[in-house]
Amino acid sequence: MGSRGRVAGAVASVATAALIAIGTVSCGSGASSSPPGAPSGATTIASAEASPGVQAVSPSPTHPLTQVPTLGPSPTPRPTVPLVPVVSFWSTQRAITRADLALLVSGAGASVRPAHAKVVLAAQDAAALAATLGVTLGASVQSASPDDVKAAVRGSASTIGVLRADDVTPDVRALRVDDVSLFGSGRIVDLGAWPLNVPADSPSTFDPTAAWVVDAGGDVNLERNVYYYAVSKKRGPNYPWTGGYAVIKSHVCCGFEKNLLAVGRRTGGAGAFTTLLKSADLTLVNLEGPAPNNFVYHDDGLSFSFDPALLIGLANAGIDGVSLANNHIRNAGSQGVLDTCVNLDKVGIKHAGAGANPAAASTPAWFNAGHQLVAFLAYDSLQAGNFAASGKPGAAPFTVARAAADIKAARAAGADFVIVMPHWGAEYSEYVGPQQRRDAAALVAAGADLILGSHSHFTGPIEAIARPSGGPVFVAYSLGDLLFDLNYSESTQEGVVADLTYVGNRLVQVDLHPTLMVDHSQANLLDPAGDGRRVLDRIRVASARTLHW
């Protein structure tokens, strides 16, 4: 679990700690889907004034005091609220300085980059913000209700708004201020450290200690160049995960059907990628193949078996759980499936979506994250030959009815939050068909809180599906390739880490971190305003029919 998850665990109850300790899912019978141990359901000194009708006592001639000091009532401090600058969801801006925000609020921000043609502040806090920043509110700065601030930001890429943290929702992007964030991996939990606290008539209801973060990546494959650099070149199992930041220095020919391939160059910040994953409360990926004891290295082809010694790299990178429900899980046969479960257990990574039989394959992996008991379910919709059957280890087959029953069982077992990872869709395409969207809606109706798709090797569209309460359910139809040496095109070399902030089961922020594999063997982060813009633009275009943020 990431470092923040470990801090949360340190303050959890004894019962919760016991649950974490024994909640590992094996590839066994799957006889019980219940999580072991799951729950059943300043004073100041002031001068005293003589009261009416009471004679004051004369001072002693040897002690020339004119008044007798007494303890009086404490002045009531005025509460403060944290304010957050916000921009449109698809903006590539991620941060702003307090100094630049002061210029914008004063109306003198023409030199601020990126430029913002309009500044809209929540009316109730506009004057307090200007006073806190030490500026006069600019004549061009507009004030509006929180909903109107968000509408203005959604409607214009050149608009910046300021809201109370309580009013931030996922359809706008909250910015870091002076490199401090209230949301996402690396967020602060002490409001005293936030640079934009302003006085208000009533206290904030925003509690940063109640927020928690899920990080999710796409397909992971430990064969080919990943194995070559980690094992043959002796860089070790952590190497694929210790990347930092990168740029695309050139494109070369050729991938499949003469598609151009990207050549990445690291620009520093080694370890930043792992820091991102570790900072989340819960980090999940799809492990695209088995890790059997009798693995065989493949430098080409589409049959995979991973060296189990490389699994420790995932654990050290902060990956808490993996899906095994994919069309490659039986590449090493039945024993390969069973070995993979055992080898993941050995390094402390939980798993879902495959097992010794259908019941085991459909058993959720359980996590404690952000004071939530989380159930993780995974399914394969692609190859019936890989499905678990009686006496045949394999993947959990996907049907809406089966998933709905498993979600219901997880709720009955005490789950506060349910994540579903389906392996679905068409390879090498951003397209999502009507049936996938109907299936996603059905999973939401059945009680899923988050849907994370895999398989296409391209980043796909995202969607926010409304539900009666708890805010929208986020759907990533495909997160692309996180670590998978698949030289089809630039799109198969890139992926995205979805960084999702929740309060309880309510989604409050989404950040998408674009990634690039350097040397087809190491995941690195791309600047959203630089080469990462290409990744985000593909997701934005693909999401035109599914998302209206």
N, C-alpha and C positions, 0 to 999 in steps of 0.2 A: 504494500500500500504506500502511496505517496506520503511525504513528510507531514503534510497537513492532516492526512488521515490518521497517521500515527499519533499526532498531538490530540486529535479528537478521541482516539482510543484510550489515551492516557487518563482522560477525565470521564470515561464512560463508566457505567455501573459494573459491579462484579459479574452480574448475570450476563450483561452484554459482552464483557471480555471473555467469559466462558464460551459464549456462542461463537465468537471469532475463532477461538482456539480449536473448536471441534467441528466447525462448519464446512470442512473440505468435502467436495463431492467426488466420489470415486466412480469407476466404471463398473460398479457392482450391480446388484440386482435391481436397484431403484425401487425397493419395496416401499420406502417412505419418502415422500417429497417434503416432509416437514423439516424445518431447520431445527437441529437439536437445541433444546432449551428455548424455543421461540415463545414469546408471550402469548397468553390466551386473549385475548382481546386487548456653617461657621459662626460661632457665637462671638459677639463683640461686647465690649464694656461701654456702657452709655451713662450719662449723667441722669440722676433721678430728679424729676420735677415734683414739687409739692402738690398733692392732690387737693381739690377744692375742699375747704372746710378743715383742713389739717394744717396745723401750725408747723412751720419748719423749725428744726432744732438749730440753736445757735452754735456756731463753731467754737471749739475749745480755744482759749487764748494761747495755749502752748502748742496747738496744732492748727495753724492758720488755713484751714480748708474752707472753701466757700460752698462746696457741694459734696455729698457723700456718693461715691461711685457704686453702682450696682450692676448686676447682669441684666441686660435687656434682650428683647427679641432679636433673632437673627434676620438679616435682610434676605429675602428670597431671591436666589440667583435666577436670572432669566434663562430659560432653556435654549439649547441650540439644536439646529438640524443640519445634517450634511447635504450639501448641494452638489449635483453631478452634471458636468457638461455632456451633452448628447449630440450625436450626428446621425445621419441616415444609416440604416443597417448595412447598405452596400458600400458605404464610404470606406476608403482605405486608410483613413486617419484613425490612429489608435490612442493618441496622447496629445496633451496640450500643457503648456506651462501656466502657472498662476499669473505670471507677468503678461503673457499673451492674452489670457482671458481678461485681465484688467484693461488692456488696450481695446479689446472688442466691446466690453461693457461700457467704456467711456465714449465709444463711437469713433475712436481714433485708431482703429485696427487695420488700416489699409496695408500696413507693412507685414501683417501677420500671415504666415504661410502654414498650411494652405489657406487661401483667401476665403472669407465667409461674407457674402453680400448682405446677409440678414442675421440679426441676433434677436432671439425671442426668449424672454425670461418668464418664469412663473410669477404672476403678478404679486402674490403674497410675499415673495422674498426678494423682489427686484431692488428695493431701496436698501435692504440689509446687505445684499450681496455687494452693491456699489460701495457702501460704507466699509464693509470688511476688506474690500480690495483697495480702499483708499482713493476712489475716483468718484467723479460726478457722473450720474447716469446720462448716457448720450441721448441726444434728441431723436436719433434714428433707431434706437433700440426699442423694441416692442415688448409689451407685457401682455400675457394671456393666461388662460386657465391651463392646468397641466395637460389636459387632453388636446387643447389647441396648440400647445407647444409641440407636442409629439406629432400632430398632424402637419404642422409647418415643417418640421424636420424631415418627416417621411416624404413630403412633397417636393423637396429641393435639396440637391446635393451640396448647395452652397450655403445652407442655413445651419446655424448652430444654436442649440437651445440649452437652457439650464433648468433642471428639475430637482426636487427633493429626491433623495435616494428611495424613499417609500414609493414614489411614482414611476420609477424606472421599470420598463417592460421590454420584452425581447424584440419588439418591432423597431426599436431605436438602439443605437450603439453607445454605451457609456464609455467615456474616455478616461484614461489615467490622467492624473494631475501631478506634475512634478515627479512622474514615474511612480506614483502611488495609485493603487487601484482598490476599489471596493468590491469588484466582481472578478470572477475567473481565477485561474491558477495564479498563485502568487498574491492573492488579495490580502489585505490587512483585516484583522479582526478587532482592532482597537480604534474606535472612532476618534479618539484623541489624536491619532496620527494622521487624520485626513486633513488636507490643506484647505478645505472649503466648508468649515463649520460656521454658520451664521446664527445670530440670535433670532428667536421666534417666539410667538405667543404660546405655543404648545410644544412639548417635546416630540422628537421623532419617534416613530414606531419601528424604524429600521434597526434591526439587530444583526450586525455582521457575524456574530457567533452562530446564528441560526442558518446561515447560508452554507451550502456545500456544492462541490463541483464534480461533475463527471467529465473525464476526457476519453474520447473514443477515436481510435485510428482504424484504418482499413486492413487490407490483406497483408499478412506477414508470411514470407517463405524463406527458409533458411538454407536453401540449396544454391547451386551455381556460384556467382561471384560473392555472395554473402559467406558461404562456406570457404571459398578460396582465400578471401582476405582474412577471415577470422581464424581458420585452421591452417591451411596450406602456407599462408604468409605469416602465420603465428602472431597475429595481432590480438587474438583472444576473443572470447565470447561477448565482451562488452563493446568491442569496436563498432559493430553496426549501430549502436544506440548512442554513442558519445559525440555525435555531430553537433555543430553549432549553427552558424548562419552561412548561407551560400548564395551565389548568383549564377545565372546561366551565361557562360562566357562565349559559347558558340553552339551551332547546330551542325550535325554531321549526318551523312547518308550511310547506311539506311536501315530502317527497321522494316517491318512487314509492309508489303506493297509500296516500298520506297518512301515510307514515312520518315521524316527527319527525326533524329534523336537529339536530346539536349545534352550538352557537356557542362557539368557543373564545376564550379570552383569555390572552395571554402574561403570565407572571409573573416573567420575568427569566431570567438565565443564558444570554443569547444566545450561540450557538456550542456549547452543551452537546451538541446532537445530533451535530454533526460530530465533536466530541471523542470521543464514544462510538465512532463508526465508525472514526475514525483510530487509536484505541488498540488495535484488534484487529490480529492478524497477517494476517488475510484477511477481506475484506468482500465479500459477494455480494448481488445483487438480481435480480429479473426485470424487464427493460426491455420494456414492453408496447407495442411498435410500432417502426416504422422511423424512421431519421433520414436521409432522402435529401437529396441536394444540391438538388433542386427541390421542397423541402417546401412544403406549403400549410397555413396555420393554420386549424384548425377550432375554432369556439367551441361547437359542439354536435355531436351525432351520435356514431356508433360507428365512424367511419373516422378513423384517426390518421396523422399524419406530423409528426415532431418537427424543430424547428430544430436542425441539427447544432451550432450555436454554444452550445446549452445543455448539450451533453455534457461540457464542461469543468467544469461545476458538480458532476457526479458524481465526476469524478476528484479535484477539489479537496476533496470531502467524504470522501475516503478509500475510495471504492468501487473495488475492484480488478478485479472481473469481473462480467459480466452474462449472464443467459440470454436468448437471442433466440428460444427455442422456444416460441412462443405463437400464438394464433389471429389476431393482428393483424400479424404480421411482414411479410406480403405486401400490406398496405394501400396501399403505394406501388409495387406490382409487383415484377418481378424485379430491375430496376435499383435499386429502393429497398433490397432486401436486400443487394446488393453494396455500395452506397454506405454503408450502415449499418456494415458490417464495416470498411470503409476509414476512416470517420470516427471510429469507436471506436479503431482502431489509432493514429490521429493524436494522440489525447489520452491514450494509454497505458492504455486499459481493455481487458482481454482479454474474449473472448466465446466462448460455446459454444451449440450448438443450432440454428444456421442456417448455410447456406453455398450455394455455387454448385451443388452436387449432393449426393446422399445421403452420399457419403464425407466431404465437407467438413463437412456439417452434423453428422455423428457424431464428428468429431474433437474430442478434449478440449482445453480450455484448461489450460495447465500453470502452476503456481505453486510457489514455494519459500516455505514458511511453517513456523516452528517446527522447523527441521531436518527437515521432511517434504517430499517431492516429492508435490504434490497434483495429481490429475487431476480436472477439473470437466466433467461431461457433462450435457446438457440435452435434453429431448424434449417434443414436443407430442402429446397424445393426442386432440385434439378435432376438427380440421377437415382432412380429407384434401386439400382444395383448396389448403391452405397447405404441404403437404409437399414437400420437395425431391425432384426426379426428375432423370433424365438430361436435361441441357440446361435445367433449370428450377430456379433458386435458390429455396430455401424452408427450412422447419423440418425438423428431424430427427423422423421419426415414432416414436411410442413403441410398442414391443412389448417384452415381457419378454425374449424371445429375442434381439432386437437389442441391448437394453441389456446383457444378460448377456455377449454377445460383446464389446461395447465395453469393459466392465469388465475382462474377461479380457485383452484387448489392452493396456489401460492398465497392468495389473499386469505384463504381460510387458515393457512398455516402461520399467518401473522405478518405477511409482507406489507410494508408501508409503501413500497415503490417497486414497480415491475418493469424490467427492461427486456425487450425482445430483439434478437438479432437474427433476421432471416437471410439466408443465402439464396438470392433470387435475381431475376432480370436477365437481360441480354448482355453478353460479353462485348467489350470494345464499343460501347455506345453510351451516350448520356440519356438516351430515350427511356422513359418510363411509360408503360402502357396503362390503359384504363383498369385492367385487372389488378395490377400491382397497387394502384391507388385505392381500389375497392378493398383489397386485402388489408392495406394499411388502416383504412377507416374502420374495418371490422375489428382489427386488433385494438384500436382505441376504444371502440364501443364495448369490447370485452374487458377493458380495464388496464390496458398497457399504458405506462407513463412515458415511455421513450422507445423509439424504434430506430435501430441502427442497421442498415443494409450493407451487404457485401456481395462480391462476385464479379461485377462488370469490369473491374480493373480501370475504370474511368471514374472520376468524381461525377456524381449524378446530382439531380435536383434535390432540393429540400422542401419541406412542407410543414406548416403548423396547422394541425387539425384541432378544431374547437371541441370542447367537451363542456358539460353543464357547469362544472366547478373545477377549480384548481388551475385555470389557465390552459393555454394550448399545449398539445402534445407535439413535440418536435420529431420529425421524421427525416432521416438522412437516407435516401434510397441507395446511395453507394458513397463510401468515403474514399474510394480509389485504392491505389497501391501504396501502402506505407513502407514496406520493405519487401520487394518482390522483383527479382531480376527478370523482367519480361520486356524484351526489346521490340515491342510492337510499334510504339510511337512515343512522342513526348508525353502524351496523356497517361501512358502506363508507367512513366517514371515519376509521376507526381501524384500527390494525394493531399489530404487535409486532415488535421486533427480538430475535431469538434470539441470545443471547450464550453460546457454548459453549466450555468449557475442556477441552482434551485434554492428556494426556501420551502422546506417541506417537500411537497410534490408540485409546487408552483414554479414554473420556469420563469426566470427574471432576466437572463442574459444569454446570448449565444455569440461566441467568437469562433471564427474559422481560421486556423493557422495553416497556411499552405506549406507543403513540404516537397523536397526534391531528393532523390537518391543520387549521391555522388559516387562515381565509379560503380554504379549499380549495386552498391554494397552497404551504404551508410545513409541513414535518414538525416536530413538537414532542414532547417527552417528557411523559408523565403520571405523577404520583406513584402508585406501586403501592398505597399505603395510602389514596389519595384517589380521584380520578376514574378512575385507571387500574385500580382494583379491578373496575370493570364489565367491562373488557376481559378481565382475568385470570379473572374468574368465568365468562365465556362459554366460555373455553378449558377451564376446569376441568370445567364441566358437560358440554361436548362430549366430553371425554376420559374420562368415567366408564366407558365400555366398553373403552377402549384402554390406559389407564394405571392402575397400582395403587400410585402413590406417595402 
